[in-house]
């Protein structure tokens, strides 16, 4: 499994469309965001973003990961569902 900080940074970049904007949202430096995305790309063995002169574009692998990370999880048999 991937670290929560890496996944939080990944979702911020995916939503913001740039490392710089994600860094600003997260209160991190742009080089830190870049390093975290590179680490996640190494862990997944996939390129997650296509770098462009003005931001980034998510690859299909990034879109798939974003859906998996952002989707509500189903409770495990050991964990009861949270009811309002």
Residue pairs with C-beta under 8 A, 6 or more apart in sequence:
2 40
2 43
2 44
5 36
6 36
6 39
6 40
6 43
7 40
7 69
8 26
9 22
9 26
9 28
9 33
9 36
9 37
9 40
10 36
10 37
10 40
10 48
10 62
10 65
10 66
10 69
11 66
11 69
11 70
12 22
12 25
12 26
12 33
13 19
13 22
13 33
13 37
13 49
13 56
14 58
14 62
14 63
14 66
15 22
16 22
16 25
17 55
17 56
17 57
18 54
18 55
18 56
19 30
19 33
19 34
19 37
19 56
20 30
21 55
22 28
22 33
23 29
23 30
23 32
23 33
26 33
37 48
37 49
40 48
41 47
41 48
44 61
44 65
46 59
46 61
47 59
47 61
48 58
48 59
48 61
48 62
48 65
49 56
49 57
49 58
49 59
49 62
50 56
50 57
50 58
50 59
58 66
75 81
75 82
